[in-house]
Amino acid sequence: MGRTLPSYRMVLEHERALWIKHFAKRLREPYRTSFDHLWEKAFQLADASSANTRPVALDNILMSMVVAQQTEIQRLRKEITTLQQQVNDIGN
């Protein structure tokens, strides 16, 4: 009989637990909050990652975190541009 593979979410939870045990426990604020935030984003993008059959789960986890960070950067850039335009409109 073949073995049943764990779901991606189970693997994600296992990886997170390992990172907490060996890394995050030693983080101070605000780094611990940032660490937790990145893992939340990885869980939010788990559907996309579960469709990718990469042999190393951490590849998917890190890509999810990078995509989430890039999305946030783009949102902030757009907000800055909007605020700059508002300031320019007031000044003119």
N, C-alpha and C positions, 0 to 999 in steps of 0.2 A: 504494500500500500504506500502511496505517495504521501508526503507530508503536506499539511496545509500551511501556506505561507501567511504570516501575520498581515493584517491590513496596514496600509501606509500610516494611518492615524496611530495604530499601535506602535509602529516603528518610531514615529515622530515622538510619541510620549516617552518611549524608552530612551531615545537619544536625549531628549530634554532632561530626563531624570539623571542621566549620566553627566551631562554638562552642569547641572545644578550641584551634584555631588562633588565633582572634581574641580569645578571652576567658579560657579556663581556664588557658592557659599563664602568665598573670599572677596567678593566684590563689595565695594562701598557705594553708597549713594553718590551721584546719580547713576552710576554705572549699572547697579542692580536693576533699577527701574528700566533703563534702556535695554538691558538683557531680557527682562520679562516682556517688554514691548515687542522686541524682535521675534520672540517665540510666539507671541499672540498673532503676529502677522504670518508666521510660517503656518500656523494652524488655520488661519483664514484662507490661505492659498493651498490648502491640502488637496482640494479637488483636482487642481491642475497638476500638482506634483504626483498624485496617485496615478495619473494617466501616463506619466513618464516612467519608463521601466529601467532607470539607471541602476546599476548594481550597488552603488554606494549611496545610501539614503542621505548622507550629509550633503551631497551635491544638490539634491532637490531642496533640502532645507535652506541651505545658503542662498540658492538662487531665489527662493521665495522671499527671503529677507532682503536681498538686493533689489528685487522688483518692488517690494513695498517701500524701501527707502527711496528709490528713484521716483516712484509715484508721489511721495511726500515732497521731494525736492521740486518736482514739476508743479505741484499745487502751490507751494510757497513762492516759487518764481512768478507764477501767474498772479498771485495775491500782491506781490511786490510791484509788479508792473501796473496793476490796477490802482494801487495806492499812489504810485508815482504819477500816473495820469491824472488822478484826482487832485494831487498837489499842484501839478502844472496847470490844470484848468482853473483852480482857485487863484493862482498867481497871475493869470492872464486876464 
